[in-house]
Amino acid sequence: MFKLVFEYVGDVRAAHPYYYVYTSGQTGKYQRDPFLEIATEKDKNLYITIEARKNSLRLSADQWNEILEKARSYHFEIISKNEEWP
C-alpha cells in the first residue's frame, strides 16, 4: 500500500496556502501529479478537490481518514489566523 504525501503550497494567486496530495510513488522530480487538493477559500470554507484521472486510484478508509484529519487541522489553522483577504 502506498503512503500519502502532503505538499504545503504557497501561491500568491490563492487566498490561503493549500495542500496538494500525492501518492508516495509520485514524488520524484517531474512526476508530481496531485490527485487531490485541500484548500480554504476566501469565504473561509474548506474545499477538497479530487483531480480527474485516466486511471482509477483506490484509497483505504484509513487513508481517507488521514486526508480528513489533515484537512480539518489545516482548516482550523487557517481560520484561526482570522486574516482578511481582498
C-alpha angles and dihedrals in degrees: 000000000000124000126238118245119204117202117194108218127196112199124176089212093058126080090230137003112273142193130251115202122212135170117251090253092060101060101092121109112283091008097089109127111150117212094197141028126204113199143161111215131206089273087062092240121136116241128189113195121195111207120226115256137192090215126044121249121210120209126187122231087253091055091050089050090050090053092048093048091050091046094050093047092048092047092051091049093051098046091043089064088062092206120167120222126200 
